[in-house]
């Protein structure tokens, strides 16, 4: 993939902050799934299952090094 990441909108999704419909876009950044509302700027991120499974309870993860 090029430098430009693929972003797509979630049909029917409602922003939890501003309650606008069809303004939430989904994209991946550094292997982390992110949601962003283009209307109000609300953001939410979800780490992938590999990162969650490597994390111990109560431990914060800053990042996971993936040599390629």
URRA-V752746 format. One record per backbone hydrogen bond with DSSP energy under -1.0 kcal/mol. NH is the residue of the N-H (numbers start at 0). CO is the residue of the C=O. If there is no record, write none. Layout:
NH:CO + NH:CO
This chain:
7:25 + 9:23 + 12:9 + 14:19 + 18:14 + 21:12 + 24:35 + 25:7 + 26:33 + 28:31 + 32:45 + 33:26 + 34:43 + 35:24 + 36:41 + 37:22 + 40:36 + 43:34 + 45:32 + 51:47 + 52:48 + 53:49 + 58:55
